[in-house]
Amino acid sequence: MSGFRRGGFRGRKRFYRDNFAPGGSKTDPLNINIELLDDPEAEKKRLGILEPEEVPSKRRKSEKDDKKDDKKTGKSPYKKKFQKNHHSSPKKKAPPLTKEQKDAAEFRKNKTEYFNRKYRYGNFDRYYGVRLNPGESDKRLTVFDKQWFEHKQILDIGCNVGFLTLSIAKDFSPRRILGIDIDEHLIGVARKNIRHYCDHETEVAGKFPASFGVQFGTISQRTEAPRSFSTKFPDNIWFKKENYVMENDEMLDMIQPEFDVILALSITKWIHLNWGDDGMRRFFKRAFAQLHPGGRLIIEPQAFETYRKRAKMSEELKTNYSKIEFKPDDFEMYLIETIGFESVDKLGVSGAKSKGFERPIDVYLKPVRPKTDAIPLGYI
């Protein structure tokens, strides 16, 4: 007997009906022979293995389909846009505000209105705190030539609390420098700051240097004409409240040459927004008329792109902003060709704590003799 052993019954593969295809058998488990019948489709249908027919998917109607349907039915396509969607859930109403929330909203509104009303002229009381780092000197001083100020008459328009004005008075030795601002509170702070710039040797009486009592009399006597005074700091500086923009051009006839240098740093935007194109031109005319022949107007104009944000502070500023046609880019041509300045010296951009304060500084020179085609202001 050979060594090969035939497999027994347990080794054979068993066939179960669950393993057959519908209609299949042991000899044809996959029911392939169904395809050999005369009508295989009928047999498949009987066995329930016929593939279902493809039903085209319903796509969402597009706007084109809606327009086609509207043309057929004659309906207006615009009514559908305003039909209510009854299948969508109703919008939930926001819960009513509590008393604390209403009070907080009212407080924010009042605070914004107060801010816009108080600082509409750009008279920010923390201007230098934002522009300079603590203990830092104003970098605009580094681009100025000391000879422009030494032993000269200086006017600083929009002096704020007087930091730059005081630095010029102490370090550049002008004969006299006057700082003016439209905000009476800032002028009061600037006057009090004078003693903080004094040396330890300077005698102080109350809140002011003692020499002021001899030079000006008592501080309360504001109408008294100044007596003869020293040109050394702190006797060469003073501050007063004044709006430099005149009400009309007729008032310009009263202006006489008085200063050798006029500073107008970072104020043109606020003049423009509050008094419009006419006020801006009138400002330049007065500055030209108030300069001695050979004098200098130093301006630091803000870009027109920065006007829009501040124009929202009030309806009046917004209206003036919408009417502006005399843009800062037009200042140079106007000052030289129309007003009569001889030339402009561009000092470039001075550094600052924030890039928003990095603005170009331009110095306009008034000719010694007037131009024949210029406005004859400021000449005797």
Order of alpha helices (4+ residues) and beta strands (2+ residues): alpha-alpha-alpha-alpha-beta-alpha-beta-alpha-beta-beta-alpha-beta-beta-alpha-beta-alpha-alpha-beta-beta
